[in-house]
Amino acid sequence: MKKDRRIVFFDIDGTIFEQGKGIPDSTREALGLLKKNGHIPVVCTGRSMASVFPEILDLDFPAVIAGAGTYVEYEGKVIRSQLLDHRLVERTVPRLESCGCSLVLEGPEYLSYRKEGDATDFYEVLNRLHREYPHRIKEMEPKKDEANKISARISDPEAFGVLARELEKDFSIVRYESYPFAEMMPAGINKAAGIQILIEHLGIPHAHTYAFGDGPNDLEMLQYVQYGTAMGNSEQSVFQAAKYRTKGIWEDGIYLALKRYGLIGAGAACTV
């Protein structure tokens, strides 16, 4: 391992990719330069592996952290894939649905949901899976489905808030500011936990860690790494939590920050 090698973690949505618009050219260039200089770019996303699409994987990231820290993979080898206990899912799903939530169970191989419900109205990923990867979606079966996390559209915030307080012993729960949506991972699991597993596996010092994000499920990640950076298009809670800021996704935010940190540009290559 090169002694000054850095590892950089990138959220997907709102950080390096936007639905309907794709990946900024400056971000593609920055990621290429980062790898050329001997550093390690890593996807660190709330999406489960079943919904990490080729345009992201084709960027040739050596490692992927998916499912908000529940899944960790390096050079094709799975280091962690923590699934929700079937008994927990079986008793939690009806409780969430009884307070008006529409649910998606997200796993490494597929996403499951009530196909007669309205999940496709709020979770666009399902529509793309239906069109292009139908083998990655199925009807929800809480007793059997292998899920790393539960995603929920909230119709009654007050009822969900009461239930969430009861579920916190079993789940790490992330709620969004800008729309009525929540993610539920196994208790104690978040993106920071996935990062810790990966850097320990690779033997990379914490002082050499960087991360970029824009949403509530990035908070622990941005606080955990040495250089946690909020995108210019971040939600307010992210601005408050992150140590550093950069410009927005379409304002060359990734490129400018990596250059400012000295990870790309003249003299940025690792040395032995």
N, C-alpha and C positions, 0 to 999 in steps of 0.2 A: 504494500500500500504506500503510495507516495505521501510523504510526510505533510505536505500542505494541501492535500486533496480536500475539497469541500463537497458537502451534500446539500442539495437544494430541493425542497418539497413544494409542489405546485398543486393547488386546488384546480379543478377543471372549470366548472361553470362560473362565469363571471371573472375568471382569472386568466386562463389561457384559451378559453373557448366560449362562444356564445351561440345558443341555439338559433339556427336560421342564418347566421352570419359566418360561423366558422372560427378559424384561428388567425389572428393578425400576422401579417408577413414579418413584422419586426420580432414577434415572439418566436416564430419558426427560426429566424436567423439567430436570435439570442440562444435558443436551446442548442442549435448546432455548434455555435462557438463555445458554449459551456462544456459540451462533451469533447470538443476538439482540444480544449485546454486541460482536459484530464479530470474534470469535476463530474459529479454524479447527479443528474436530474431525476427526480422521482415524482410520479403522479401520486397525489394524496387526496382522494376524493370521497365524498359521501356516497357516490354511486356504488352499487355492488358490481362485481366483475361482469355479471350478465348484461349490464347496461353501459359498460365502457366500450365505446364503438371504435372501429378501425382507424378513423381519422386521428384519434388520440394515440392508440397503440402504434400506428405507423410512424409516429415521431421517434420510435425506438428508445423508449425509456428503459433503463436497465432494471428498474424496480417499480412496483405498483403497490400502493396502500389503498385499499378499497373498502367500501362498506363502513366508512368513518372509523377506520382503525381495526375492524374485525378481521380483515384479510390482508396478509402481507406476503408479497412474492418478490424474489430476487433472481434475475437471470433464469426465469422459468421454473424455479423451485419454490414451492409453497412453504413458507416459514410459519404462518399462522392462518387458520380459517376457523374462527370461533362462531359456532352456530347457536341460535337461541334454542333453549330446551323445548322440546315438543309440548311437554305438559304446561309449560309457562305460556307458550303461544296459544294453546288450546283454551286456556282459561282467560287469557287476556283479550283475544280477538272479540268475543261477544260483549265484553265489558266496554270496549272502545266503540263497537258498533251501536251499543245501546245508548250511547251519548251522542250519536249522530256522526261519527267519524267514518269516512271512506278509507279503506286500507289497501296497502300493497305490501306483500311480504317479499323482501329482496334477498336473494341468495347468490352464490357463486355461479350457479348454472342456469337459473331462471328466476323470473318474477311471477308471483301469483296474486290474483285479485278476483273479486266477484264480477264476472263478465256481464252480469245483468245490472250492475250498478253504474256509478258515474265516475269511476276512477280514471278513465281515459280523458275525461273533461279537464281534470286538473293535473294529470301526470302525463305529459306529452311523450315521454320516453316509451310508454306502452304502445302508443300509436306507431312509432317507428319500429318497435320490436314486432308488432303485428304485421307490418308491411314487409320488413326485410329479414327478420329472424324469428319466425313464428314458433320455432322449437324452444325459444327462450321465454315463452309465456305460457301460463296454464291457469285453469280454474283453481281458486284457493281451496286447500285442504289443510286446515290448521294442525290436524293430528299427524300429518305426514310431511308437509313441506319443509324443506331445508332452507332456513332463512338466517342471514346474518343480522338483519335489522327489520323493523317495521316502519313504513312511512304512512303518515296519516294526514288527511285533509280534515280540518276541524270546522264543524258547522256551529257548534255551541261552545265558545271559548270558556265560559264560566263552568260548564259541566266538565269539560276536558281538564280544566285547571284543578278541580277537586279530585278527579280520578288520577291525574298525573302525580299528585302528592302521595297518593296511596301506592302508586307503581314505582316510585323512585328507589325503593329497596331492590328492585329487580332490573331496572333499566336506567341507562343514561339517556336523558330526554333533552332534545334540542328543539326549541321553538323559534320560529322566524318572526321578524318584525314586520316585514313588508307584505306578507300574505299568511292566511291561516293554515299553517303547515307545521308538522312536527316529525322528527326522526327519533326512533327509539332503538338503542343498541343495548347489548348486555351490560349490566351494571359495571361501572369502572372502565368501560371501553370508550375511547375517543381517538381522534387522529394522533394526539400526542403519545398515547400508549402504543400505537402502531409504529410511530417514529422511533420511540425508545427501543423497541424490539429490533428494528432494522439497524440502527446505528451500533447497537451492542453486537449484533451478528457480524457486522462489517468491521468493527473495531475503530469506528470513527469518533473522535472526541466531540463532546457536546459543543465545544467552542467553535467547531467548524460547521455548524448547522444553520440553515437559512430556510425560510418558508414564506409563501405568498398566498393570500386568501382574501375573501370578500364577504363571507357569510357567517352566521352564528355557529355552524359546526366547525369553523376554523379557529374559534377562540382559544381552545386549549393548545392547539398546534402553534399558533402565533406567540402565545405566552411561554411555551416550553422551549422553543429553539432560541439560539443565541441572537439571531437577526430575524425577528418576526415582522413581516411587512404587509400592511393593509393596502389593497388596491384603491385607487381613487374613486371607484364606483362602489365601495363597501357600504354595508349597513352601519348605522351609527355605533352600535355596540362593538363592532370590529375596530373602528377608529379609536375608540376609547381603550381597547385592550391591547392593541398592537404597539410595539416599541417604535416602529418606523412606518413611513408612508411612501407610496409612489403614486404616479399618475394612473389614470384608468386604463382598462384593457385595450381600448382603441386609441389611446394617447401614447402608445409605446411604453406603457408602464413597466412591463417586465424587462425590456431591453435597457431602459434607462437605469433601473435599479441595479441590475446585474453589472452594468458598467460602473455605476457609482461604488458598488462594493468591491470593484477590482477583479471580478470573476470573468469578465470578457473584456476585450480590448488589449492594447499593447501591454506586454509584461504580465499577462494574466495566467499563463500556463503554469501547471504544477511542475515542481522540480523533485528529483529523487532525493 
